[in-house]
Amino acid sequence: MPTDDLADFVRRLPKAELHLHIEGTLEPELMFALARRNGVTIPFASVEAVRAAYDFSRLQDFLDIYYAGAAVLLTRADFHDLALAYFRRLAADGGVHAEIFFDPQTHTHRGVPMAEVMEGLLSAMDAAQAELGVTSRLILCFLRHLDEADAFATLEAARPWLSRLTGVGLDSSELGHPPAKFARVLAAARDLGLKVMVHAGEEGPPAYVWEAVDLIGVDRIDHGNRALEDPALVQRLVADGTTLTVCPLSNLKLCVVPDLASHPLKRMLALGLAATVNSDDPAYFGGYLLENYVRTAEALGLTRGELVQLARNSFAGSFLPEDEKARWLKKVEAVG
């Protein structure tokens, strides 16, 4: 299929995005605008210098610049503008629903009150639904390089907004920080009625995915690539119908795969895994949702049927109410 036809088809296909870090949508232009607005000095002389700094090859290098860029986010207006800019890009890509991650510890450790973060994101979510028809859910992530006590304190600080949170996740540096490190706080979040997700099997081994499934009892696995190294684990994920929120361009940028033609997404579908396509931190990884679909489809030779299955999986794996899932699945079939 020619690229233009492929992009048009994917854009018309209703899609949900299930793995998106809102701080990872901070484009260099907005970084500079917020730095000026807030009087923040950043270690870059120009937009071009920021883009040059995005030439990293491993997760920790990315995280270093990610946290440096977040320094410009100080007020609820900043978080509102950041999130609404993302929702507009999602709508332009044919996305209709997003379940976005945010990292409160990145901000509260800098002295930014939790209320500034929460109210800014929530106001953008409300605006996106009113202006764009894009629905969303909010997922609070714990930074796994910090300790369990810090995660418990963060969960407690978020209690006033519990009714607006859908779930909790576990992100940041994976190696050396297995899911078991946060088993108690994730269990406490589940007791509060929240869904639970864990980043696992990106850099970490299949054992981390097993922990997420058996010890944590996750509702979704974020990434999950390395699960394919363990056939028994694949069988378990298929049997459980566990959704994997896969991020192809992120995997390419962080050298999880050497090139998109080597990406395991097509194999995941063939094995019966409930894989989805997502953009992760698109400002840093070079592509939002549509580009992740199109470039991966071209590299792997994905068929229309496989693209439809990916869109179908994105709604089936979402935390939307069942009637809304059914409505969107019907619309997916109408396009496919």
Buried (B, 14 or more C-beta within 10 A) or exposed (E): BEEEEBBBBBBEBBBBBBBBBBBBBBBBEBBBBBBEBBEEEBEBEEEEEBBEBBEBEEBEBBBEBBBBBBBBBBBBBBBBBBBBBBBBBBBEBBBBBBBBBBBBBBBBBEEBBBEBBBBBBBBBBBBBBEEBEBBBBBBBBBBBBBBBEBBBBBBEBBEEBEEBBBBBBBBBBBBEBBBBBBBEBBEBBBEEEBBBBBBBBBBBBBBBBBBBBEBBEBBBBBBBBBBBEBEEBBEBBBEEEBBBBBBBBBBBBBEBBEEBEEBBBBEBBEBEBBBBBBBBBBBBBBBBBBBBBBBBBBBBEBEBEBBBBBBBBBBBBBBBEEEEBEEBBEBBEEBB
